[in-house]
Amino acid sequence: MTNYSATTLDHVFQALADPTRRGMVERLGRGPASVTQLAEPLTMSLPTVLQHLRVLEASGLVRTEKVGRVRTCRIEPTALRTAERWIADRRTAWERRLDRLGDYLAQHPEDPPQQEPE
């Protein structure tokens, strides 16, 4: 199994725990956007949008770049790939366990336990 930085995963999952930030990540998945473009559909102040962006940047999910007066945001796929690999590893482990359970149950086809009357 791969070793993961707990801090990196914690920050990624913490950032994705908020629906506003997930929406920003989804929007950036379609391509780079300015802070103003990210803020347009949201019903919150620009400083609040910037706070969400700081969390996304700290987690490594988003990278911003300022050119002139425009700050452009883009997705940073490395953090998403790390979380994806972690989830895939958990899924693989559980699938192996369930396969072993299925094999065991197939080899031991006993009558199901009787429920006691209430």
ZIVEN-V519908 format. One record per run of one state. SS is the DSSP state (H for helix, E for strand, L for the rest). FROM is the first residue (numbers start at 1). TO is the last residue. If there is no record, write none. Layout:
SS&FROM&TO ; SS&FROM&TO
//
This chain:
L&1&5 ; H&6&16 ; L&17&18 ; H&19&28 ; L&29&32 ; E&33&34 ; H&35&40 ; L&41&45 ; H&46&59 ; L&60&61 ; E&62&67 ; L&68&69 ; E&70&75 ; L&76&76 ; H&77&107 ; L&108&118
//
